[in-house]
Amino acid sequence: MTILEVVFAITILLIGAGFVAQSNAVTFKYRAQSTEYKQMLFYVAGQMDAAIAKQTVSESIYMPFKSYDDFTTTDVTVEDDYLEKVKVEMSIPGGRSIVLYSYRLK
């Protein structure tokens, strides 16, 4: 083997290692976003339960939930005289938002 062949082999090896490292970094980035989205969905579902039961939810002391915005419930006019629409929306800065709708008795 000549020195040129060795240089080519090492170059190809380093390029391959770079692609593997880059794909791992992207995978971990999206895995963290997916985990955070699941936590938000779980938190919003709890707030939806509280809103349907007409209870207040105190501010969370847990770290992942501190960065979430407070939920808002809005009553939208519905044709039914016995139901009101409840909307719970949550978002984090720079991330996706989650919006859940449900109905409760007036």
N, C-alpha and C positions, 0 to 999 in steps of 0.2 A: 504494500500500500504506500502510495506516495503521500506527501504532506498535504497536497491539494485534496485528495480523497478524504483524508482525516478531517480537514477543515470543513468540507461539504457535509460529512456525516455529523459532525458536532453541530453545525448550523441547522441541519434538519432536525436533530434531536432537540435543540433549544427552541426552535419554532414550534414543534409539537408540544413541548412542555409549556410554552407560553399559551397556546390555545387551550390546553387542559386547565391551566390555572385561571384563565379568563372565564371559561365556562363555569367553573366552580364558583367564582365570585358572583356571576350573574344568578346562578342557582340559589345561592345563599341570600342574595338581595330579594328575590321574589318569594322565597320561603318566608322571610321575615315579614314581608307585606301581606302574605296570605295569613300568617298567624295573627297579625294585628287586625286584619279584616274580620277574622273569626271572633276575636275578642270583642270587637265593636258590635258585631251582630248579636253576640250573647248579651252584651250590656244593654243594647237597644231593646232586645226582647224582654229583659227584666223591667226596663223603664216602660215598655208598652203594657206589661201586666199591671204595673203600678198606676199608669194613667187610666186604664180601663176600670180599675177598682177605685179610682178617684183618690189616690193616695199621693203624697209628696215623696220624692226621692231625695235624700240628703246627698251632699257632695261626697264622692268616694275618697277614701284615704289611700287606696291602692295605687301604686305608681303607674301602671299602664293606663288607668282610667282618668288620671288627672289631666291629661292633655286633650281629652275629648270635650267638645262644646256641650253646654247644657241642652237638654232636649226641649223641644217646643211642642205643645199640643195645640192644635187648631180645630175648632168645630166648624165644619162645613155644612151648609144647608143640605139636608137630604129630604127626599120626597116623603119618607116615612115619618110619621109624627112621634114615633116611639124610639127611634134610633138617632144617634149623632155620630158623625165620623170623627175619629181621632187619628191624628198624624203625629208620628214621632220621627224626628230627623236628627241625625248626628253626623258630624264630620270632623276631621282633624286637619290641621294646616298642611297643605301639600299632598293630601290624600283623597281617596274617594269618600263619598258620603253614602250613608245608608238612610233610606226612608221607608218606614213601615206604616201601613194604614190598617185600621180596624174600626169596628163599630161598638158602641156601648149603648145601654139603655139610658134614656133621658131621666 
